[in-house]
Amino acid sequence: MKTRTIAGHEITLQEGRRYMAGRPFATATRKVFPVRIAELGVLNVKIIPGLTYDEANELINAFNNDPRGSLYGREW
C-alpha cells in the first residue's frame, strides 16, 4: 500500500495498479459529490465523501492525469 496526496487528499491504494476517479452527475438538488476511486477491472472501490462540486472536480482532474488522457486514470 502506498499513500499519496492528490489535490489535498491523502489517498492510500495498492501500488502498481491502475485506478480511475469519478463522481455522480450534477443535478439542481445535489450539494455533495463523493468521489469514487475504483481499480480498473476490479470491484475494489475507495470513496472520498463530502466534497463540493468544485472540490470533486479538482480531485478527479488531478487524479485522472495520465498523459494519454483522462480515460486511463492513474497508475499508483
C-alpha positions as CSV (number, residue, x, y, z in Angstrom):
1,M,0.0,0.0,0.0
2,K,1.2,3.5,-0.8
3,T,-0.2,6.9,0.3
4,R,-0.1,9.9,-2.0
5,T,-1.6,13.4,-1.6
6,I,-3.8,14.3,-4.6
7,A,-5.5,17.8,-4.6
8,G,-5.0,18.0,-0.8
9,H,-6.5,14.5,0.0
10,E,-4.3,11.7,1.4
11,I,-5.2,8.5,-0.6
12,T,-3.9,5.1,0.2
13,L,-4.1,2.5,-2.6
14,Q,-2.3,-0.7,-3.7
15,E,0.9,0.1,-5.5
16,G,1.3,-0.9,-9.2
17,R,-2.4,-0.9,-10.0
18,R,-4.5,1.4,-12.3
19,Y,-7.3,3.4,-10.8
20,M,-9.9,5.9,-12.1
21,A,-11.8,8.6,-10.1
22,G,-15.3,9.6,-10.8
23,R,-18.3,11.4,-9.2
24,P,-22.1,11.4,-9.5
25,F,-23.7,13.6,-12.2
26,A,-24.6,17.1,-11.1
27,T,-28.3,17.9,-10.6
28,A,-30.1,21.0,-9.3
29,T,-30.6,19.5,-5.9
30,R,-27.3,17.7,-5.3
31,K,-25.0,19.5,-3.0
32,V,-22.4,16.8,-2.1
33,F,-20.3,14.9,-4.6
34,P,-18.5,11.9,-3.2
35,V,-15.6,10.9,-5.4
36,R,-15.3,7.1,-6.1
37,I,-11.8,5.8,-6.9
38,A,-12.0,2.4,-8.5
39,E,-9.3,-0.1,-9.6
40,L,-9.9,-0.7,-13.3
41,G,-11.3,-4.2,-14.0
42,V,-11.8,-5.0,-10.3
43,L,-14.6,-4.2,-7.8
44,N,-12.1,-2.5,-5.4
45,V,-13.5,1.0,-4.6
46,K,-12.5,3.8,-2.3
47,I,-14.9,6.7,-1.5
48,I,-13.8,10.3,-0.7
49,P,-17.1,11.6,0.9
50,G,-18.5,15.1,1.4
51,L,-16.9,17.1,-1.4
52,T,-18.5,20.1,-3.1
53,Y,-18.8,20.1,-6.9
54,D,-15.6,22.1,-7.3
55,E,-13.7,20.0,-4.8
56,A,-14.8,16.8,-6.5
57,N,-13.8,18.1,-10.0
58,E,-10.4,19.3,-8.7
59,L,-9.7,15.8,-7.2
60,I,-10.9,14.0,-10.3
61,N,-8.9,16.2,-12.7
62,A,-5.7,15.8,-10.5
63,F,-6.2,12.0,-10.1
64,N,-7.0,11.1,-13.7
65,N,-3.9,12.8,-15.2
66,D,-2.4,10.0,-17.4
67,P,-0.5,11.6,-20.3
68,R,-2.6,9.5,-22.7
69,G,-5.9,11.1,-21.5
70,S,-8.3,11.1,-18.5
71,L,-9.9,7.7,-19.5
72,Y,-6.7,5.9,-18.5
73,G,-6.9,7.1,-14.9
74,R,-3.7,6.8,-12.9
75,E,-1.2,4.0,-12.1
76,W,-0.5,4.1,-8.4
